């Protein structure tokens, strides 16, 4: 059974810091992995989708990497801003199913 | 382009009352449809998925049921709500045969 873990559960950093969010999964037989952002009381905003054949994806200040063999993905946020404050979720993608981690709650202090 | 709608956005219901949440997709045909729930302090969990009209697969045993009366309509129901049914419910769709899912805005349900 696939299990997805995100560490840390919560993170508070001063504005401008570079930071790394971690996602680990137990079964490397995945199709893809996707990172989302969730603002309080809101739905999901897709940030980056990494296909299983890829090692990383970049969008602006965000960079996500995927190492299937070790069951790990990281989301790197450069030069963090208060507007980045949200919960970040990773999801491993299998047949008919997204399996989500419990998220990292990020707060960027001005 | 494709759009997914969910309603209502927020719902407060007493324990024991019925529930009906609706999800519709526009701009595509024969989508796969999904219901997820995010309970307080827990991650998003897949509840049901459907690969066609009248075809529903349940992932976890629970107090809820799902139906797909039309190609692009997915309904989540309960005959009698429990306190533990409170949470944030997300509907999603994918192109048939593809894994990437697209999520709706969600419905926040509070059972009192």
Interface residues (C-beta under 8 A of the other chain):
Chain A: X4 X31 X32 X34 X41 X42 X43 X44 X46 X49 X89 X91 X93 X94 X95 X96 X97 X98 X99 X100 X101 X102 X103
Chain B: X32 X34 X36 X42 X43 X44 X45 X46 X49 X51 X57 X59 X90 X92 X99 X100 X101 X103 X104 X105 X106 X108
